[in-house]
Amino acid sequence: VAGLGNYGMRGTRHSIGMEVLDRLAKQLAVAEGWRVDRRCCADVALATAHGLELVLLKPRRFMNLNGLSVASAAEIYSLGPEDIYLVHDDLDKALGKVAIKLGGSARGHNGVQSCINALHSNEMTRLRVGIGRP
């Protein structure tokens, strides 16, 4: 599960993916387990939920390079694009509204496009979190 955003710009609307992962880590009782993984240039926490092993990932790059971290982590943890969930902001959704999208285009989202390019696939499931337009 990769929370897309601009590392170092916490609290901004475009880093909502990382905020969602912080909440998820708390719910899974691994919030203290974040560690820097230099191999994929990301903060990583490992968790278990409903019998599934999860890799929570917050790339330490700017949004348009998030895919490099996601692809590196996929290789390290032997994951295919179909195993990856991207959590990211969506300007076209009202604030707080969420939607799940399976595959398809990036719809103009630079972080998603970076993941598509780096993984050579668009098969990732996306959790789109509405941030609305200013």
C-alpha positions as MATLAB code, in Angstrom:
seq = 'VAGLGNYGMRGTRHSIGMEVLDRLAKQLAVAEGWRVDRRCCADVALATAHGLELVLLKPRRFMNLNGLSVASAAEIYSLGPEDIYLVHDDLDKALGKVAIKLGGSARGHNGVQSCINALHSNEMTRLRVGIGRP';
ca = [
       0.000    0.000    0.000;
       1.740    3.153   -1.213;
       0.707    6.583    0.019;
       1.606    9.033   -2.726;
       2.588   12.596   -1.955;
       5.376   15.115   -1.719;
       7.739   13.994    1.000;
       8.629   16.834    3.345;
       5.392   18.656    2.578;
       3.227   16.939    5.176;
      -0.151   18.428    5.835;
      -0.646   19.624    2.273;
      -3.608   18.481    0.229;
      -1.461   16.670   -2.325;
       0.208   14.561    0.376;
      -3.068   13.075    1.620;
      -1.928    9.595    0.542;
       0.816    9.699    3.151;
      -1.605   10.958    5.791;
      -3.955    8.051    5.077;
      -1.056    5.629    5.522;
      -0.182    7.214    8.868;
      -3.781    6.588   10.011;
      -3.712    3.043    8.669;
      -0.448    2.349   10.501;
      -2.053    3.554   13.750;
      -5.079    1.317   13.236;
      -2.820   -1.663   12.541;
      -0.678   -0.839   15.612;
       2.510   -0.338   13.592;
       2.753    3.462   13.779;
       6.000    3.139   15.730;
       7.368    0.714   13.148;
       8.136    3.149   10.331;
      11.759    2.871    9.195;
      13.754    4.375    6.380;
      14.518    1.874    3.642;
      17.276    3.356    1.525;
      16.917    0.580   -1.073;
      13.630    2.072   -2.244;
      14.027    5.612   -0.883;
      10.917    5.363    1.281;
       9.574    5.029    4.800;
       8.342    1.462    5.256;
       6.251   -0.279    7.913;
       5.250   -3.935    7.851;
       1.826   -4.977    9.121;
      -0.654   -7.839    9.129;
      -4.388   -7.408    8.573;
      -6.955  -10.175    8.158;
      -4.188  -12.701    7.539;
      -2.508  -10.621    4.839;
       1.038   -9.323    5.116;
       1.180   -5.652    4.150;
       4.028   -3.375    3.186;
       3.095    0.244    3.924;
       5.184    2.646    1.865;
       5.640    6.421    1.913;
       8.068    7.457   -0.856;
      10.766    9.948    0.166;
      10.596   11.709   -3.206;
       8.503   14.369   -4.845;
       5.172   13.260   -6.305;
       6.315   13.006   -9.918;
       9.054   10.533   -8.856;
       7.002    8.405   -6.418;
       6.909    5.579   -8.955;
      10.654    4.979   -8.607;
      10.172    4.150   -4.922;
       7.080    2.042   -5.563;
       8.804    0.030   -8.326;
      11.910   -0.542   -6.177;
       9.768   -1.742   -3.261;
       7.802   -4.016   -5.611;
      11.056   -5.652   -6.683;
      12.388   -5.960   -3.110;
       9.159   -7.513   -1.787;
       8.393   -9.562   -4.949;
       5.137   -7.765   -5.727;
       3.457   -7.387   -9.071;
       1.435   -4.350  -10.140;
      -1.780   -6.240   -9.302;
      -0.572   -6.517   -5.665;
      -0.081   -2.759   -5.271;
      -2.599   -0.281   -3.904;
      -1.936    3.413   -4.504;
      -3.527    5.957   -2.162;
      -3.581    9.446   -3.649;
      -5.384   12.777   -3.813;
      -8.089   13.505   -6.364;
      -8.921   17.109   -7.254;
     -12.112   16.078   -9.033;
     -13.671   14.520   -5.932;
     -15.249   16.559   -3.165;
     -13.233   16.889    0.029;
     -13.340   13.629    1.967;
     -15.070   11.551   -0.701;
     -13.265    8.364   -1.673;
     -13.419    5.988   -4.616;
     -11.625    2.830   -5.619;
     -10.395    2.496   -9.178;
      -8.857   -0.623  -10.684;
      -6.309    0.105  -13.373;
      -6.745    2.536  -16.215;
      -5.164    5.885  -16.911;
      -3.547    8.237  -14.428;
      -6.263   10.838  -15.121;
      -3.630   13.577  -15.056;
      -2.182   12.603  -11.663;
       1.622   12.878  -11.814;
       2.263   10.448   -8.952;
       0.069    7.762  -10.499;
       1.649    8.368  -13.918;
       5.086    7.972  -12.342;
       3.999    4.592  -10.916;
       2.559    3.480  -14.268;
       5.804    4.427  -16.010;
       8.107    2.826  -13.435;
       6.099   -0.420  -13.169;
       5.333   -0.582  -16.917;
       1.736   -1.316  -15.993;
      -1.499    0.435  -15.082;
      -2.957   -2.547  -13.165;
      -2.556   -1.039   -9.685;
      -5.673   -0.523   -7.596;
      -6.092    3.127   -6.552;
      -7.835    4.616   -3.555;
      -8.672    8.134   -4.689;
      -9.209   10.551   -1.802;
     -11.102   13.707   -2.664;
      -9.424   17.005   -1.856;
     -11.697   19.219   -3.954;
     -10.628   22.246   -5.885;
      -9.515   25.416   -4.112;
];
